[in-house]
């Protein structure tokens, strides 16, 4: 598989599927953008298996096959996603165990894991999103890895919590409830989210406060990155933070449909992040 073709395949997946992620990685230099697209494409493959229509047994089998592909990653493969990841791993020394953590998170979805406490949920978020933060940091590079790594992980948790709040009703329709039981009871909301919209809105507002705390911690990563990487992370996190603000201001909106940030606003955030990173 020609590596340039492999990267182009991954970039096409990213442009098509990553509505928020793509705004940030466009600000990177070509090599880093390509590597980030490869990471996204493989993470997306894992996600699609977990979210697909196969039986739970078929999903688990599919996830184990991807795990084997990662364990014996062959740079001569004809699979464009694996070929791109193999090249990115060679160039950036990607921590491949992070892909295994993404698989572990998807397995939690497939087997219907429930979350009693916020610590339980954070473990899940670290698997499916903190892992991506750590993979991204390997591509970005930093001269303070011991400080930057946990911050990249925290920022991933913030982004995933925001995703969960945005999709809370949609996830419930698939039998998935991520928001912790203890938090639900704390604000008098049915833990299975079966109560009225006003109850769910109370819980959503409470969890918005938790997400904001993770953003505040994770964004301490920015000064540890070079200007292009800082712009990329600033754009992605800025878009998600604006999404979080929209949800917190109108929590009932997530009970009626998917809340999103308008395209013009995403572009504005990306441009502002690029300017700020260069100043």
PLY file of the C-alpha trace (Angstrom):
ply
format ascii 1.0
element vertex 279
property float x
property float y
property float z
element edge 278
property int vertex1
property int vertex2
end_header
0.00 0.00 0.00
1.48 3.34 -1.04
1.80 5.35 2.16
0.68 8.62 0.53
-2.47 6.91 -0.71
-2.99 5.43 2.76
-2.82 8.85 4.36
-5.16 10.32 1.76
-7.67 7.57 2.58
-7.46 8.42 6.29
-7.78 12.15 5.61
-10.90 11.54 3.53
-12.43 9.62 6.46
-11.53 12.48 8.81
-13.00 15.15 6.54
-16.22 13.16 6.16
-16.74 11.95 9.72
-14.93 14.27 12.15
-17.09 17.35 12.26
-15.20 19.07 15.10
-11.86 17.25 15.08
-11.12 18.26 11.48
-11.20 21.99 12.25
-8.24 21.61 14.58
-6.01 19.30 12.58
-6.27 21.53 9.50
-4.00 23.92 11.40
-1.16 21.39 11.62
1.75 20.89 9.25
1.10 18.17 6.66
3.05 15.35 8.40
1.31 15.89 11.74
-2.07 16.33 10.05
-1.61 13.05 8.22
-0.61 11.22 11.39
-3.58 12.64 13.29
-5.88 11.52 10.48
-4.44 8.01 10.72
-5.09 7.95 14.48
-8.63 9.21 13.94
-9.36 6.67 11.17
-8.32 3.72 13.32
-10.17 5.05 16.37
-13.22 5.53 14.14
-12.97 1.93 12.91
-12.99 0.71 16.50
-15.90 3.02 17.36
-17.95 1.88 14.37
-17.66 -1.73 15.44
-18.91 -0.88 18.93
-21.76 1.26 17.58
-22.74 -1.05 14.72
-25.74 -3.31 14.25
-23.99 -6.65 14.81
-24.79 -8.82 17.80
-22.74 -8.22 20.95
-20.81 -11.43 20.27
-19.99 -10.32 16.73
-18.89 -6.91 17.99
-16.58 -8.45 20.57
-15.09 -10.72 17.90
-14.60 -7.72 15.61
-12.88 -5.73 18.34
-10.53 -8.61 19.09
-9.60 -8.81 15.40
-8.64 -5.13 15.45
-6.61 -5.76 18.60
-4.69 -8.48 16.76
-4.12 -6.14 13.80
-2.59 -3.60 16.19
-0.46 -6.18 18.01
1.10 -7.40 14.74
1.04 -4.12 12.85
2.52 -4.81 9.41
3.77 -1.77 7.45
3.36 -3.78 4.23
-0.36 -4.30 4.79
-2.84 -3.46 2.02
-5.21 -1.96 4.57
-4.85 1.83 4.12
-5.73 2.69 7.72
-3.29 0.20 9.20
-0.60 1.22 6.68
-0.95 4.88 7.67
-0.92 4.06 11.38
2.19 1.89 10.91
3.98 4.78 9.21
2.82 7.25 11.87
3.98 4.86 14.59
7.42 4.67 12.98
7.72 8.45 12.68
6.24 9.50 16.02
6.66 6.44 18.25
2.94 6.27 18.94
1.98 4.59 22.24
0.09 1.76 20.55
-1.32 0.53 23.85
-3.65 3.54 23.67
-5.53 1.90 20.81
-6.00 -1.09 23.09
-7.55 1.24 25.66
-9.98 2.54 23.03
-10.96 -1.08 22.36
-11.38 -1.65 26.11
-13.75 1.35 26.22
-15.80 0.02 23.32
-16.05 -3.34 25.05
-17.52 -1.51 28.05
-20.20 -0.18 25.68
-20.89 -3.57 24.12
-21.33 -5.39 27.43
-23.50 -2.58 28.82
-21.29 -1.28 31.62
-23.09 1.02 34.04
-21.45 3.84 35.98
-22.16 4.19 39.67
-19.75 7.04 40.39
-17.99 9.82 38.50
-14.72 7.92 38.97
-16.24 4.99 37.10
-17.23 7.28 34.23
-13.84 9.00 34.16
-12.19 5.60 33.72
-14.34 5.04 30.64
-13.56 8.55 29.32
-9.84 7.98 29.78
-10.11 4.79 27.74
-12.01 6.19 24.77
-10.78 9.81 24.71
-7.85 10.31 27.07
-6.08 7.66 25.00
-6.56 9.80 21.89
-5.14 12.76 23.79
-2.01 10.76 24.61
-1.66 9.56 21.01
-2.03 13.15 19.83
0.63 14.36 22.24
3.09 11.86 20.77
2.50 13.48 17.37
2.59 17.06 18.64
5.68 16.59 20.78
6.58 18.48 23.95
9.68 19.12 26.02
7.68 18.49 29.22
6.22 15.00 28.63
5.79 14.06 32.29
3.65 17.15 32.88
1.92 17.19 29.51
0.76 13.56 29.39
-1.77 13.71 32.27
-3.05 17.07 30.97
-3.66 15.59 27.50
-5.53 12.80 29.24
-7.63 15.30 31.23
-8.50 17.26 28.11
-9.69 14.04 26.50
-11.96 13.45 29.50
-13.41 16.97 29.10
-14.16 16.39 25.42
-15.76 13.01 26.07
-17.93 14.31 28.90
-19.16 17.03 26.54
-19.98 14.40 23.92
-21.89 12.39 26.50
-23.94 15.42 27.54
-24.72 16.29 23.93
-25.88 12.74 23.14
-27.52 11.87 26.45
-31.00 11.15 25.04
-29.75 9.49 21.85
-27.53 7.18 23.92
-30.46 6.35 26.20
-32.43 5.20 23.14
-29.67 2.63 22.54
-29.79 1.48 26.14
-26.67 3.36 27.18
-26.68 5.61 30.24
-23.29 7.11 31.00
-24.13 9.71 33.64
-23.32 8.31 37.11
-26.08 6.89 39.27
-24.84 8.73 42.37
-24.94 12.08 40.54
-28.46 11.40 39.28
-29.72 10.61 42.76
-27.95 13.70 44.10
-30.10 15.98 41.90
-33.28 13.86 42.18
-33.11 12.44 38.66
-34.05 8.87 37.78
-30.72 7.05 37.25
-32.03 5.44 34.06
-33.08 8.90 32.77
-36.68 7.72 32.48
-38.09 10.77 34.26
-39.29 14.07 32.80
-37.04 16.32 30.74
-36.68 18.75 33.64
-34.99 16.04 35.73
-32.53 15.22 32.95
-31.81 18.93 32.50
-30.90 19.25 36.20
-28.46 16.38 35.90
-26.99 17.76 32.67
-26.31 21.14 34.31
-24.60 19.39 37.23
-22.37 17.39 34.89
-21.54 20.51 32.86
-19.79 21.76 36.00
-17.71 18.60 36.13
-16.78 18.91 32.44
-15.72 22.52 32.93
-13.35 21.46 35.70
-11.71 18.95 33.35
-11.38 21.64 30.67
-9.72 23.99 33.15
-7.19 21.34 34.04
-6.60 20.00 30.53
-6.10 23.38 28.88
-2.97 23.89 30.97
-1.43 21.72 28.24
-1.45 24.54 25.66
1.73 26.39 26.74
3.65 23.10 26.52
3.01 22.73 22.78
4.55 24.36 19.70
2.48 27.03 17.96
0.82 24.81 15.34
-0.06 22.12 17.85
-1.27 24.75 20.30
-3.54 26.18 17.61
-4.89 22.70 16.80
-5.67 21.80 20.40
-7.01 25.29 21.07
-9.40 25.04 18.14
-10.71 21.58 19.01
-11.11 22.29 22.70
-12.53 25.76 21.97
-15.27 24.30 19.79
-16.19 21.71 22.40
-16.11 24.27 25.18
-18.54 26.45 23.24
-20.73 23.39 22.82
-20.60 22.83 26.57
-21.63 26.45 27.21
-24.61 26.06 24.84
-25.70 22.92 26.67
-25.32 24.52 30.11
-27.31 27.59 29.08
-30.16 25.51 27.64
-29.97 21.98 29.09
-33.47 21.13 27.93
-32.20 21.36 24.35
-30.35 18.04 24.67
-33.65 16.34 25.53
-35.09 17.46 22.19
-32.23 16.79 19.79
-28.51 17.17 19.15
-27.02 20.53 20.14
-24.24 21.77 17.86
-21.98 24.76 17.25
-22.70 26.55 13.92
-20.08 26.20 11.19
-19.28 29.93 11.13
-18.56 29.80 14.84
-16.27 26.80 14.46
-14.32 28.64 11.76
-14.11 31.68 14.02
-12.73 29.57 16.89
-10.15 27.95 14.59
-8.96 31.33 13.26
-8.79 32.82 16.78
-6.80 29.82 17.99
-4.31 30.18 15.15
-3.86 33.89 15.83
-3.48 33.34 19.57
-0.92 30.58 19.06
1.24 32.84 16.87
1.15 35.85 19.19
0 1
1 2
2 3
3 4
4 5
5 6
6 7
7 8
8 9
9 10
10 11
11 12
12 13
13 14
14 15
15 16
16 17
17 18
18 19
19 20
20 21
21 22
22 23
23 24
24 25
25 26
26 27
27 28
28 29
29 30
30 31
31 32
32 33
33 34
34 35
35 36
36 37
37 38
38 39
39 40
40 41
41 42
42 43
43 44
44 45
45 46
46 47
47 48
48 49
49 50
50 51
51 52
52 53
53 54
54 55
55 56
56 57
57 58
58 59
59 60
60 61
61 62
62 63
63 64
64 65
65 66
66 67
67 68
68 69
69 70
70 71
71 72
72 73
73 74
74 75
75 76
76 77
77 78
78 79
79 80
80 81
81 82
82 83
83 84
84 85
85 86
86 87
87 88
88 89
89 90
90 91
91 92
92 93
93 94
94 95
95 96
96 97
97 98
98 99
99 100
100 101
101 102
102 103
103 104
104 105
105 106
106 107
107 108
108 109
109 110
110 111
111 112
112 113
113 114
114 115
115 116
116 117
117 118
118 119
119 120
120 121
121 122
122 123
123 124
124 125
125 126
126 127
127 128
128 129
129 130
130 131
131 132
132 133
133 134
134 135
135 136
136 137
137 138
138 139
139 140
140 141
141 142
142 143
143 144
144 145
145 146
146 147
147 148
148 149
149 150
150 151
151 152
152 153
153 154
154 155
155 156
156 157
157 158
158 159
159 160
160 161
161 162
162 163
163 164
164 165
165 166
166 167
167 168
168 169
169 170
170 171
171 172
172 173
173 174
174 175
175 176
176 177
177 178
178 179
179 180
180 181
181 182
182 183
183 184
184 185
185 186
186 187
187 188
188 189
189 190
190 191
191 192
192 193
193 194
194 195
195 196
196 197
197 198
198 199
199 200
200 201
201 202
202 203
203 204
204 205
205 206
206 207
207 208
208 209
209 210
210 211
211 212
212 213
213 214
214 215
215 216
216 217
217 218
218 219
219 220
220 221
221 222
222 223
223 224
224 225
225 226
226 227
227 228
228 229
229 230
230 231
231 232
232 233
233 234
234 235
235 236
236 237
237 238
238 239
239 240
240 241
241 242
242 243
243 244
244 245
245 246
246 247
247 248
248 249
249 250
250 251
251 252
252 253
253 254
254 255
255 256
256 257
257 258
258 259
259 260
260 261
261 262
262 263
263 264
264 265
265 266
266 267
267 268
268 269
269 270
270 271
271 272
272 273
273 274
274 275
275 276
276 277
277 278
